[in-house]
Amino acid sequence: MEEFKTSWSRPELKAYILLYCANADFVETKEEKDFIKEKVGEEKYRHIHKEFDKDNDYQRIQKIQANVDRFNYSKNEIDRLFGDIKKMFLADGEIDILEENIYRGLKHLLK
């Protein structure tokens, strides 16, 4: 069985999760990119994006889950993360059905 351990920091995990969400509708808008960069910085965004682009959907979910477990996120930290996810989804003006489905799926997975 493949392991999904990384050496990410918390900000890098946040960047990865936000990238996952930004790509829910298969389009990463300028507003979404800018939002992620604002949250984690240009360098972390570019670094994590390279890894994100190499991963398939299964690997992405496994890495997200493994790292949230590794960092032992509290309920408050998860709530803040979902607040940022919602803001990122709204960065381009609307939450479409694909984004809504990703939001629900991550809520089920991480809460």
Biopython code that builds the backbone (N, CA, C, O; Angstrom):
import numpy as np
from Bio.PDB.StructureBuilder import StructureBuilder

atoms = [
    (1, "MET", "N", (0.841, -1.193, 0.000)),
    (1, "MET", "CA", (0.000, 0.000, 0.000)),
    (1, "MET", "C", (0.881, 1.249, 0.000)),
    (1, "MET", "O", (1.868, 1.321, 0.732)),
    (2, "GLU", "N", (0.531, 2.191, -0.793)),
    (2, "GLU", "CA", (1.293, 3.433, -0.935)),
    (2, "GLU", "C", (1.085, 4.338, 0.266)),
    (2, "GLU", "O", (-0.026, 4.454, 0.784)),
    (3, "GLU", "N", (2.164, 4.980, 0.706)),
    (3, "GLU", "CA", (2.051, 5.949, 1.800)),
    (3, "GLU", "C", (1.992, 7.345, 1.223)),
    (3, "GLU", "O", (2.551, 7.629, 0.163)),
    (4, "PHE", "N", (1.307, 8.200, 1.938)),
    (4, "PHE", "CA", (1.098, 9.558, 1.458)),
    (4, "PHE", "C", (1.677, 10.579, 2.437)),
    (4, "PHE", "O", (1.096, 11.641, 2.662)),
    (5, "LYS", "N", (2.819, 10.242, 3.007)),
    (5, "LYS", "CA", (3.473, 11.160, 3.932)),
    (5, "LYS", "C", (4.182, 12.256, 3.142)),
    (5, "LYS", "O", (4.726, 12.022, 2.062)),
    (6, "THR", "N", (4.159, 13.443, 3.707)),
    (6, "THR", "CA", (4.877, 14.571, 3.119)),
    (6, "THR", "C", (5.662, 15.259, 4.221)),
    (6, "THR", "O", (5.517, 14.928, 5.397)),
    (7, "SER", "N", (6.486, 16.204, 3.840)),
    (7, "SER", "CA", (7.207, 17.014, 4.821)),
    (7, "SER", "C", (6.623, 18.429, 4.846)),
    (7, "SER", "O", (7.304, 19.385, 5.217)),
    (8, "TRP", "N", (5.356, 18.549, 4.446)),
    (8, "TRP", "CA", (4.722, 19.859, 4.383)),
    (8, "TRP", "C", (4.615, 20.525, 5.743)),
    (8, "TRP", "O", (4.534, 19.872, 6.783)),
    (9, "SER", "N", (4.618, 21.835, 5.694)),
    (9, "SER", "CA", (4.268, 22.649, 6.855)),
    (9, "SER", "C", (2.753, 22.857, 6.827)),
    (9, "SER", "O", (2.093, 22.495, 5.854)),
    (10, "ARG", "N", (2.217, 23.428, 7.871)),
    (10, "ARG", "CA", (0.783, 23.730, 7.885)),
    (10, "ARG", "C", (0.389, 24.671, 6.735)),
    (10, "ARG", "O", (-0.618, 24.423, 6.072)),
    (11, "PRO", "N", (1.157, 25.744, 6.483)),
    (11, "PRO", "CA", (0.794, 26.612, 5.350)),
    (11, "PRO", "C", (0.821, 25.880, 4.006)),
    (11, "PRO", "O", (0.010, 26.167, 3.126)),
    (12, "GLU", "N", (1.745, 24.944, 3.850)),
    (12, "GLU", "CA", (1.791, 24.183, 2.604)),
    (12, "GLU", "C", (0.570, 23.276, 2.476)),
    (12, "GLU", "O", (0.021, 23.129, 1.384)),
    (13, "LEU", "N", (0.143, 22.671, 3.575)),
    (13, "LEU", "CA", (-1.083, 21.876, 3.546)),
    (13, "LEU", "C", (-2.277, 22.758, 3.182)),
    (13, "LEU", "O", (-3.128, 22.365, 2.383)),
    (14, "LYS", "N", (-2.332, 23.934, 3.765)),
    (14, "LYS", "CA", (-3.427, 24.859, 3.447)),
    (14, "LYS", "C", (-3.411, 25.203, 1.956)),
    (14, "LYS", "O", (-4.459, 25.233, 1.310)),
    (15, "ALA", "N", (-2.227, 25.461, 1.418)),
    (15, "ALA", "CA", (-2.110, 25.770, -0.010)),
    (15, "ALA", "C", (-2.616, 24.603, -0.847)),
    (15, "ALA", "O", (-3.328, 24.805, -1.830)),
    (16, "TYR", "N", (-2.256, 23.398, -0.467)),
    (16, "TYR", "CA", (-2.667, 22.207, -1.213)),
    (16, "TYR", "C", (-4.187, 22.042, -1.168)),
    (16, "TYR", "O", (-4.817, 21.769, -2.190)),
    (17, "ILE", "N", (-4.767, 22.207, 0.015)),
    (17, "ILE", "CA", (-6.226, 22.081, 0.160)),
    (17, "ILE", "C", (-6.931, 23.152, -0.663)),
    (17, "ILE", "O", (-7.904, 22.859, -1.358)),
    (18, "LEU", "N", (-6.449, 24.388, -0.590)),
    (18, "LEU", "CA", (-7.078, 25.457, -1.355)),
    (18, "LEU", "C", (-6.928, 25.230, -2.863)),
    (18, "LEU", "O", (-7.841, 25.534, -3.632)),
    (19, "LEU", "N", (-5.781, 24.698, -3.282)),
    (19, "LEU", "CA", (-5.608, 24.351, -4.704)),
    (19, "LEU", "C", (-6.586, 23.250, -5.107)),
    (19, "LEU", "O", (-7.173, 23.298, -6.188)),
    (20, "TYR", "N", (-6.755, 22.272, -4.242)),
    (20, "TYR", "CA", (-7.708, 21.197, -4.516)),
    (20, "TYR", "C", (-9.106, 21.781, -4.724)),
    (20, "TYR", "O", (-9.821, 21.401, -5.651)),
    (21, "CYS", "N", (-9.473, 22.693, -3.860)),
    (21, "CYS", "CA", (-10.791, 23.324, -3.958)),
    (21, "CYS", "C", (-10.895, 24.217, -5.187)),
    (21, "CYS", "O", (-11.924, 24.224, -5.863)),
    (22, "ALA", "N", (-9.845, 24.967, -5.480)),
    (22, "ALA", "CA", (-9.861, 25.860, -6.640)),
    (22, "ALA", "C", (-10.029, 25.076, -7.935)),
    (22, "ALA", "O", (-10.571, 25.594, -8.912)),
    (23, "ASN", "N", (-9.572, 23.842, -7.945)),
    (23, "ASN", "CA", (-9.653, 23.015, -9.141)),
    (23, "ASN", "C", (-10.898, 22.127, -9.170)),
    (23, "ASN", "O", (-11.014, 21.251, -10.027)),
    (24, "ALA", "N", (-11.814, 22.347, -8.250)),
    (24, "ALA", "CA", (-13.041, 21.550, -8.174)),
    (24, "ALA", "C", (-13.824, 21.602, -9.471)),
    (24, "ALA", "O", (-14.388, 20.599, -9.910)),
    (25, "ASP", "N", (-13.855, 22.782, -10.083)),
    (25, "ASP", "CA", (-14.598, 22.955, -11.336)),
    (25, "ASP", "C", (-13.661, 22.924, -12.544)),
    (25, "ASP", "O", (-14.027, 23.340, -13.643)),
    (26, "PHE", "N", (-12.443, 22.424, -12.316)),
    (26, "PHE", "CA", (-11.428, 22.248, -13.359)),
    (26, "PHE", "C", (-10.906, 23.559, -13.931)),
    (26, "PHE", "O", (-10.219, 23.565, -14.953)),
    (27, "VAL", "N", (-11.233, 24.678, -13.270)),
    (27, "VAL", "CA", (-10.766, 25.992, -13.698)),
    (27, "VAL", "C", (-10.249, 26.728, -12.468)),
    (27, "VAL", "O", (-10.989, 26.969, -11.514)),
    (28, "GLU", "N", (-8.984, 27.077, -12.504)),
    (28, "GLU", "CA", (-8.375, 27.848, -11.419)),
    (28, "GLU", "C", (-8.352, 29.310, -11.876)),
    (28, "GLU", "O", (-7.509, 29.706, -12.680)),
    (29, "THR", "N", (-9.281, 30.097, -11.355)),
    (29, "THR", "CA", (-9.400, 31.481, -11.804)),
    (29, "THR", "C", (-8.304, 32.353, -11.213)),
    (29, "THR", "O", (-7.662, 31.984, -10.230)),
    (30, "LYS", "N", (-8.100, 33.500, -11.818)),
    (30, "LYS", "CA", (-7.130, 34.471, -11.307)),
    (30, "LYS", "C", (-7.477, 34.858, -9.881)),
    (30, "LYS", "O", (-6.586, 34.993, -9.042)),
    (31, "GLU", "N", (-8.764, 35.038, -9.596)),
    (31, "GLU", "CA", (-9.195, 35.422, -8.251)),
    (31, "GLU", "C", (-8.862, 34.331, -7.239)),
    (31, "GLU", "O", (-8.436, 34.619, -6.121)),
    (32, "GLU", "N", (-9.057, 33.081, -7.638)),
    (32, "GLU", "CA", (-8.737, 31.972, -6.731)),
    (32, "GLU", "C", (-7.227, 31.886, -6.505)),
    (32, "GLU", "O", (-6.778, 31.690, -5.376)),
    (33, "LYS", "N", (-6.447, 32.033, -7.573)),
    (33, "LYS", "CA", (-4.987, 32.024, -7.440)),
    (33, "LYS", "C", (-4.527, 33.138, -6.506)),
    (33, "LYS", "O", (-3.704, 32.915, -5.618)),
    (34, "ASP", "N", (-5.063, 34.335, -6.713)),
    (34, "ASP", "CA", (-4.689, 35.476, -5.879)),
    (34, "ASP", "C", (-5.053, 35.237, -4.418)),
    (34, "ASP", "O", (-4.294, 35.599, -3.518)),
    (35, "PHE", "N", (-6.211, 34.630, -4.183)),
    (35, "PHE", "CA", (-6.638, 34.340, -2.816)),
    (35, "PHE", "C", (-5.663, 33.377, -2.148)),
    (35, "PHE", "O", (-5.258, 33.594, -1.007)),
    (36, "ILE", "N", (-5.289, 32.320, -2.850)),
    (36, "ILE", "CA", (-4.367, 31.335, -2.279)),
    (36, "ILE", "C", (-3.013, 31.977, -1.994)),
    (36, "ILE", "O", (-2.430, 31.760, -0.931)),
    (37, "LYS", "N", (-2.516, 32.761, -2.937)),
    (37, "LYS", "CA", (-1.228, 33.445, -2.749)),
    (37, "LYS", "C", (-1.278, 34.395, -1.562)),
    (37, "LYS", "O", (-0.304, 34.525, -0.821)),
    (38, "GLU", "N", (-2.412, 35.056, -1.384)),
    (38, "GLU", "CA", (-2.587, 35.964, -0.246)),
    (38, "GLU", "C", (-2.514, 35.196, 1.076)),
    (38, "GLU", "O", (-1.989, 35.710, 2.063)),
    (39, "LYS", "N", (-3.030, 33.990, 1.095)),
    (39, "LYS", "CA", (-3.061, 33.172, 2.320)),
    (39, "LYS", "C", (-1.724, 32.523, 2.633)),
    (39, "LYS", "O", (-1.361, 32.404, 3.803)),
    (40, "VAL", "N", (-0.975, 32.095, 1.604)),
    (40, "VAL", "CA", (0.233, 31.298, 1.860)),
    (40, "VAL", "C", (1.506, 31.872, 1.254)),
    (40, "VAL", "O", (2.599, 31.402, 1.569)),
    (41, "GLY", "N", (1.391, 32.864, 0.403)),
    (41, "GLY", "CA", (2.564, 33.450, -0.231)),
    (41, "GLY", "C", (2.837, 32.836, -1.598)),
    (41, "GLY", "O", (2.474, 31.693, -1.879)),
    (42, "GLU", "N", (3.483, 33.628, -2.427)),
    (42, "GLU", "CA", (3.786, 33.236, -3.812)),
    (42, "GLU", "C", (4.678, 31.999, -3.880)),
    (42, "GLU", "O", (4.418, 31.090, -4.668)),
    (43, "GLU", "N", (5.726, 31.960, -3.060)),
    (43, "GLU", "CA", (6.686, 30.862, -3.124)),
    (43, "GLU", "C", (6.047, 29.524, -2.744)),
    (43, "GLU", "O", (6.228, 28.529, -3.446)),
    (44, "LYS", "N", (5.296, 29.497, -1.630)),
    (44, "LYS", "CA", (4.630, 28.259, -1.226)),
    (44, "LYS", "C", (3.591, 27.843, -2.272)),
    (44, "LYS", "O", (3.435, 26.658, -2.564)),
    (45, "TYR", "N", (2.892, 28.818, -2.825)),
    (45, "TYR", "CA", (1.895, 28.524, -3.856)),
    (45, "TYR", "C", (2.560, 27.807, -5.035)),
    (45, "TYR", "O", (2.082, 26.758, -5.467)),
    (46, "ARG", "N", (3.646, 28.357, -5.551)),
    (46, "ARG", "CA", (4.323, 27.760, -6.707)),
    (46, "ARG", "C", (4.890, 26.371, -6.379)),
    (46, "ARG", "O", (4.770, 25.432, -7.166)),
    (47, "HIS", "N", (5.509, 26.267, -5.195)),
    (47, "HIS", "CA", (6.107, 24.994, -4.765)),
    (47, "HIS", "C", (5.047, 23.899, -4.659)),
    (47, "HIS", "O", (5.231, 22.804, -5.190)),
    (48, "ILE", "N", (3.963, 24.183, -3.990)),
    (48, "ILE", "CA", (2.901, 23.195, -3.792)),
    (48, "ILE", "C", (2.165, 22.910, -5.093)),
    (48, "ILE", "O", (1.718, 21.786, -5.321)),
    (49, "HIS", "N", (2.036, 23.920, -5.946)),
    (49, "HIS", "CA", (1.335, 23.721, -7.215)),
    (49, "HIS", "C", (2.051, 22.678, -8.079)),
    (49, "HIS", "O", (1.402, 21.889, -8.766)),
    (50, "LYS", "N", (3.375, 22.674, -8.046)),
    (50, "LYS", "CA", (4.138, 21.687, -8.815)),
    (50, "LYS", "C", (3.784, 20.273, -8.364)),
    (50, "LYS", "O", (3.567, 19.388, -9.192)),
    (51, "GLU", "N", (3.726, 20.069, -7.069)),
    (51, "GLU", "CA", (3.371, 18.745, -6.546)),
    (51, "GLU", "C", (1.914, 18.412, -6.849)),
    (51, "GLU", "O", (1.593, 17.294, -7.250)),
    (52, "PHE", "N", (1.045, 19.385, -6.657)),
    (52, "PHE", "CA", (-0.381, 19.196, -6.920)),
    (52, "PHE", "C", (-0.615, 18.741, -8.363)),
    (52, "PHE", "O", (-1.414, 17.839, -8.612)),
    (53, "ASP", "N", (0.077, 19.360, -9.296)),
    (53, "ASP", "CA", (-0.092, 19.039, -10.712)),
    (53, "ASP", "C", (0.325, 17.602, -11.046)),
    (53, "ASP", "O", (-0.186, 17.012, -11.997)),
    (54, "LYS", "N", (1.248, 17.043, -10.269)),
    (54, "LYS", "CA", (1.720, 15.672, -10.510)),
    (54, "LYS", "C", (0.778, 14.615, -9.926)),
    (54, "LYS", "O", (0.791, 13.464, -10.360)),
    (55, "ASP", "N", (-0.038, 15.005, -8.944)),
    (55, "ASP", "CA", (-0.885, 14.051, -8.236)),
    (55, "ASP", "C", (-2.221, 13.843, -8.937)),
    (55, "ASP", "O", (-2.741, 14.746, -9.592)),
    (56, "ASN", "N", (-2.765, 12.640, -8.790)),
    (56, "ASN", "CA", (-4.129, 12.393, -9.262)),
    (56, "ASN", "C", (-5.101, 12.656, -8.106)),
    (56, "ASN", "O", (-4.675, 12.942, -6.987)),
    (57, "ASP", "N", (-6.383, 12.561, -8.374)),
    (57, "ASP", "CA", (-7.385, 12.911, -7.360)),
    (57, "ASP", "C", (-7.272, 12.028, -6.115)),
    (57, "ASP", "O", (-7.392, 12.520, -4.993)),
    (58, "TYR", "N", (-7.044, 10.746, -6.307)),
    (58, "TYR", "CA", (-6.902, 9.837, -5.174)),
    (58, "TYR", "C", (-5.716, 10.244, -4.297)),
    (58, "TYR", "O", (-5.841, 10.306, -3.074)),
    (59, "GLN", "N", (-4.574, 10.519, -4.916)),
    (59, "GLN", "CA", (-3.387, 10.929, -4.172)),
    (59, "GLN", "C", (-3.642, 12.238, -3.425)),
    (59, "GLN", "O", (-3.196, 12.407, -2.290)),
    (60, "ARG", "N", (-4.348, 13.149, -4.055)),
    (60, "ARG", "CA", (-4.647, 14.434, -3.421)),
    (60, "ARG", "C", (-5.454, 14.245, -2.151)),
    (60, "ARG", "O", (-5.117, 14.809, -1.110)),
    (61, "ILE", "N", (-6.516, 13.457, -2.228)),
    (61, "ILE", "CA", (-7.357, 13.214, -1.054)),
    (61, "ILE", "C", (-6.556, 12.518, 0.041)),
    (61, "ILE", "O", (-6.660, 12.883, 1.213)),
    (62, "GLN", "N", (-5.767, 11.529, -0.328)),
    (62, "GLN", "CA", (-4.978, 10.797, 0.662)),
    (62, "GLN", "C", (-3.959, 11.712, 1.348)),
    (62, "GLN", "O", (-3.766, 11.627, 2.561)),
    (63, "LYS", "N", (-3.314, 12.578, 0.578)),
    (63, "LYS", "CA", (-2.345, 13.512, 1.169)),
    (63, "LYS", "C", (-3.028, 14.500, 2.099)),
    (63, "LYS", "O", (-2.512, 14.809, 3.174)),
    (64, "ILE", "N", (-4.184, 14.994, 1.688)),
    (64, "ILE", "CA", (-4.916, 15.935, 2.540)),
    (64, "ILE", "C", (-5.281, 15.255, 3.850)),
    (64, "ILE", "O", (-5.017, 15.794, 4.924)),
    (65, "GLN", "N", (-5.881, 14.087, 3.770)),
    (65, "GLN", "CA", (-6.313, 13.395, 4.977)),
    (65, "GLN", "C", (-5.131, 13.027, 5.874)),
    (65, "GLN", "O", (-5.197, 13.213, 7.089)),
    (66, "ALA", "N", (-4.056, 12.509, 5.290)),
    (66, "ALA", "CA", (-2.886, 12.113, 6.073)),
    (66, "ALA", "C", (-2.268, 13.298, 6.799)),
    (66, "ALA", "O", (-1.848, 13.176, 7.949)),
    (67, "ASN", "N", (-2.212, 14.437, 6.135)),
    (67, "ASN", "CA", (-1.573, 15.598, 6.755)),
    (67, "ASN", "C", (-2.469, 16.294, 7.769)),
    (67, "ASN", "O", (-1.969, 16.825, 8.761)),
    (68, "VAL", "N", (-3.763, 16.304, 7.550)),
    (68, "VAL", "CA", (-4.666, 16.845, 8.571)),
    (68, "VAL", "C", (-4.548, 15.979, 9.827)),
    (68, "VAL", "O", (-4.516, 16.503, 10.940)),
    (69, "ASP", "N", (-4.484, 14.666, 9.653)),
    (69, "ASP", "CA", (-4.290, 13.765, 10.798)),
    (69, "ASP", "C", (-2.942, 14.009, 11.464)),
    (69, "ASP", "O", (-2.843, 14.045, 12.690)),
    (70, "ARG", "N", (-1.910, 14.174, 10.649)),
    (70, "ARG", "CA", (-0.547, 14.382, 11.188)),
    (70, "ARG", "C", (-0.459, 15.648, 12.028)),
    (70, "ARG", "O", (0.202, 15.668, 13.067)),
    (71, "PHE", "N", (-1.125, 16.696, 11.577)),
    (71, "PHE", "CA", (-1.089, 17.958, 12.306)),
    (71, "PHE", "C", (-2.104, 18.019, 13.450)),
    (71, "PHE", "O", (-2.111, 18.964, 14.239)),
    (72, "ASN", "N", (-2.963, 16.993, 13.526)),
    (72, "ASN", "CA", (-3.935, 16.906, 14.611)),
    (72, "ASN", "C", (-4.727, 18.209, 14.757)),
    (72, "ASN", "O", (-4.777, 18.801, 15.835)),
    (73, "TYR", "N", (-5.333, 18.636, 13.674)),
    (73, "TYR", "CA", (-6.104, 19.875, 13.659)),
    (73, "TYR", "C", (-7.224, 19.839, 14.691)),
    (73, "TYR", "O", (-7.923, 18.836, 14.830)),
    (74, "SER", "N", (-7.382, 20.933, 15.404)),
    (74, "SER", "CA", (-8.489, 21.058, 16.357)),
    (74, "SER", "C", (-9.768, 21.403, 15.598)),
    (74, "SER", "O", (-9.725, 21.733, 14.413)),
    (75, "LYS", "N", (-10.896, 21.327, 16.284)),
    (75, "LYS", "CA", (-12.178, 21.690, 15.669)),
    (75, "LYS", "C", (-12.141, 23.149, 15.201)),
    (75, "LYS", "O", (-12.630, 23.461, 14.116)),
    (76, "ASN", "N", (-11.566, 24.040, 16.009)),
    (76, "ASN", "CA", (-11.470, 25.454, 15.626)),
    (76, "ASN", "C", (-10.609, 25.653, 14.385)),
    (76, "ASN", "O", (-10.942, 26.464, 13.521)),
    (77, "GLU", "N", (-9.504, 24.916, 14.293)),
    (77, "GLU", "CA", (-8.638, 25.023, 13.118)),
    (77, "GLU", "C", (-9.356, 24.520, 11.862)),
    (77, "GLU", "O", (-9.239, 25.119, 10.793)),
    (78, "ILE", "N", (-10.087, 23.433, 11.998)),
    (78, "ILE", "CA", (-10.872, 22.911, 10.866)),
    (78, "ILE", "C", (-11.927, 23.928, 10.456)),
    (78, "ILE", "O", (-12.133, 24.168, 9.267)),
    (79, "ASP", "N", (-12.594, 24.525, 11.435)),
    (79, "ASP", "CA", (-13.620, 25.540, 11.145)),
    (79, "ASP", "C", (-13.016, 26.735, 10.405)),
    (79, "ASP", "O", (-13.610, 27.236, 9.450)),
    (80, "ARG", "N", (-11.840, 27.192, 10.839)),
    (80, "ARG", "CA", (-11.171, 28.318, 10.163)),
    (80, "ARG", "C", (-10.770, 27.924, 8.736)),
    (80, "ARG", "O", (-10.898, 28.716, 7.802)),
    (81, "LEU", "N", (-10.290, 26.702, 8.589)),
    (81, "LEU", "CA", (-9.924, 26.205, 7.263)),
    (81, "LEU", "C", (-11.139, 26.223, 6.341)),
    (81, "LEU", "O", (-11.036, 26.658, 5.194)),
    (82, "PHE", "N", (-12.277, 25.761, 6.822)),
    (82, "PHE", "CA", (-13.480, 25.755, 5.992)),
    (82, "PHE", "C", (-13.989, 27.170, 5.723)),
    (82, "PHE", "O", (-14.611, 27.418, 4.690)),
    (83, "GLY", "N", (-13.733, 28.091, 6.638)),
    (83, "GLY", "CA", (-14.051, 29.494, 6.368)),
    (83, "GLY", "C", (-13.228, 30.020, 5.199)),
    (83, "GLY", "O", (-13.747, 30.727, 4.335)),
    (84, "ASP", "N", (-11.938, 29.673, 5.174)),
    (84, "ASP", "CA", (-11.068, 30.084, 4.063)),
    (84, "ASP", "C", (-11.480, 29.401, 2.761)),
    (84, "ASP", "O", (-11.440, 30.014, 1.695)),
    (85, "ILE", "N", (-11.871, 28.140, 2.850)),
    (85, "ILE", "CA", (-12.313, 27.426, 1.650)),
    (85, "ILE", "C", (-13.540, 28.114, 1.061)),
    (85, "ILE", "O", (-13.624, 28.319, -0.150)),
    (86, "LYS", "N", (-14.478, 28.466, 1.915)),
    (86, "LYS", "CA", (-15.697, 29.126, 1.435)),
    (86, "LYS", "C", (-15.368, 30.478, 0.796)),
    (86, "LYS", "O", (-15.910, 30.817, -0.256)),
    (87, "LYS", "N", (-14.480, 31.250, 1.433)),
    (87, "LYS", "CA", (-14.073, 32.545, 0.876)),
    (87, "LYS", "C", (-13.392, 32.355, -0.480)),
    (87, "LYS", "O", (-13.603, 33.139, -1.406)),
    (88, "MET", "N", (-12.577, 31.311, -0.586)),
    (88, "MET", "CA", (-11.888, 31.061, -1.847)),
    (88, "MET", "C", (-12.893, 30.712, -2.942)),
    (88, "MET", "O", (-12.781, 31.189, -4.071)),
    (89, "PHE", "N", (-13.875, 29.878, -2.602)),
    (89, "PHE", "CA", (-14.914, 29.546, -3.580)),
    (89, "PHE", "C", (-15.663, 30.790, -4.040)),
    (89, "PHE", "O", (-16.061, 30.879, -5.202)),
    (90, "LEU", "N", (-15.855, 31.738, -3.154)),
    (90, "LEU", "CA", (-16.584, 32.961, -3.486)),
    (90, "LEU", "C", (-15.700, 34.008, -4.158)),
    (90, "LEU", "O", (-16.201, 35.043, -4.597)),
    (91, "ALA", "N", (-14.395, 33.757, -4.247)),
    (91, "ALA", "CA", (-13.454, 34.724, -4.828)),
    (91, "ALA", "C", (-13.817, 35.079, -6.268)),
    (91, "ALA", "O", (-13.580, 36.201, -6.714)),
    (92, "ASP", "N", (-14.394, 34.114, -6.996)),
    (92, "ASP", "CA", (-14.779, 34.395, -8.378)),
    (92, "ASP", "C", (-16.265, 34.734, -8.497)),
    (92, "ASP", "O", (-16.809, 34.766, -9.601)),
    (93, "GLY", "N", (-16.918, 34.985, -7.367)),
    (93, "GLY", "CA", (-18.279, 35.504, -7.378)),
    (93, "GLY", "C", (-19.390, 34.512, -7.122)),
    (93, "GLY", "O", (-20.513, 34.916, -6.820)),
    (94, "GLU", "N", (-19.108, 33.205, -7.236)),
    (94, "GLU", "CA", (-20.176, 32.227, -7.017)),
    (94, "GLU", "C", (-19.600, 30.874, -6.633)),
    (94, "GLU", "O", (-18.435, 30.575, -6.895)),
    (95, "ILE", "N", (-20.438, 30.068, -6.008)),
    (95, "ILE", "CA", (-20.075, 28.687, -5.707)),
    (95, "ILE", "C", (-20.907, 27.809, -6.632)),
    (95, "ILE", "O", (-22.132, 27.760, -6.521)),
    (96, "ASP", "N", (-20.225, 27.110, -7.556)),
    (96, "ASP", "CA", (-20.978, 26.251, -8.467)),
    (96, "ASP", "C", (-21.185, 24.873, -7.851)),
    (96, "ASP", "O", (-20.681, 24.598, -6.762)),
    (97, "ILE", "N", (-21.907, 24.022, -8.527)),
    (97, "ILE", "CA", (-22.279, 22.713, -7.988)),
    (97, "ILE", "C", (-21.055, 21.823, -7.739)),
    (97, "ILE", "O", (-21.038, 21.064, -6.769)),
    (98, "LEU", "N", (-20.042, 21.903, -8.592)),
    (98, "LEU", "CA", (-18.830, 21.105, -8.381)),
    (98, "LEU", "C", (-18.088, 21.558, -7.130)),
    (98, "LEU", "O", (-17.592, 20.735, -6.360)),
    (99, "GLU", "N", (-18.018, 22.863, -6.934)),
    (99, "GLU", "CA", (-17.370, 23.396, -5.727)),
    (99, "GLU", "C", (-18.165, 23.006, -4.481)),
    (99, "GLU", "O", (-17.583, 22.648, -3.457)),
    (100, "GLU", "N", (-19.468, 23.076, -4.568)),
    (100, "GLU", "CA", (-20.325, 22.682, -3.446)),
    (100, "GLU", "C", (-20.097, 21.211, -3.092)),
    (100, "GLU", "O", (-20.045, 20.855, -1.915)),
    (101, "ASN", "N", (-19.965, 20.370, -4.098)),
    (101, "ASN", "CA", (-19.723, 18.947, -3.849)),
    (101, "ASN", "C", (-18.366, 18.705, -3.188)),
    (101, "ASN", "O", (-18.258, 17.873, -2.286)),
    (102, "ILE", "N", (-17.344, 19.414, -3.623)),
    (102, "ILE", "CA", (-16.018, 19.292, -3.001)),
    (102, "ILE", "C", (-16.085, 19.759, -1.543)),
    (102, "ILE", "O", (-15.510, 19.129, -0.655)),
    (103, "TYR", "N", (-16.788, 20.860, -1.309)),
    (103, "TYR", "CA", (-16.944, 21.392, 0.047)),
    (103, "TYR", "C", (-17.585, 20.335, 0.953)),
    (103, "TYR", "O", (-17.091, 20.063, 2.047)),
    (104, "ARG", "N", (-18.672, 19.752, 0.491)),
    (104, "ARG", "CA", (-19.359, 18.713, 1.286)),
    (104, "ARG", "C", (-18.461, 17.504, 1.506)),
    (104, "ARG", "O", (-18.407, 16.959, 2.608)),
    (105, "GLY", "N", (-17.763, 17.086, 0.466)),
    (105, "GLY", "CA", (-16.881, 15.927, 0.576)),
    (105, "GLY", "C", (-15.759, 16.154, 1.574)),
    (105, "GLY", "O", (-15.458, 15.274, 2.380)),
    (106, "LEU", "N", (-15.138, 17.326, 1.527)),
    (106, "LEU", "CA", (-14.071, 17.637, 2.475)),
    (106, "LEU", "C", (-14.607, 17.748, 3.889)),
    (106, "LEU", "O", (-13.944, 17.328, 4.838)),
    (107, "LYS", "N", (-15.800, 18.309, 4.044)),
    (107, "LYS", "CA", (-16.412, 18.392, 5.372)),
    (107, "LYS", "C", (-16.617, 17.003, 5.946)),
    (107, "LYS", "O", (-16.337, 16.765, 7.120)),
    (108, "HIS", "N", (-17.096, 16.104, 5.137)),
    (108, "HIS", "CA", (-17.309, 14.729, 5.577)),
    (108, "HIS", "C", (-15.965, 14.062, 5.927)),
    (108, "HIS", "O", (-15.866, 13.338, 6.917)),
    (109, "LEU", "N", (-14.965, 14.307, 5.127)),
    (109, "LEU", "CA", (-13.657, 13.691, 5.293)),
    (109, "LEU", "C", (-12.899, 14.226, 6.508)),
    (109, "LEU", "O", (-12.250, 13.465, 7.226)),
    (110, "LEU", "N", (-12.986, 15.535, 6.734)),
    (110, "LEU", "CA", (-12.111, 16.178, 7.718)),
    (110, "LEU", "C", (-12.764, 16.484, 9.067)),
    (110, "LEU", "O", (-12.058, 16.788, 10.028)),
    (111, "LYS", "N", (-14.072, 16.414, 9.159)),
    (111, "LYS", "CA", (-14.714, 16.749, 10.430)),
    (111, "LYS", "C", (-15.068, 15.541, 11.234)),
    (111, "LYS", "O", (-15.615, 15.667, 12.329)),
]
sb = StructureBuilder()
sb.init_structure("model")
sb.init_model(0)
sb.init_chain("A")
sb.init_seg("    ")
for serial, (resi, resn, name, xyz) in enumerate(atoms, 1):
    if name == "N":
        sb.init_residue(resn, " ", resi, " ")
    sb.init_atom(name, np.array(xyz, "f"), 0.0, 1.0, " ", f" {name:<3s}", serial, name[0])
structure = sb.get_structure()
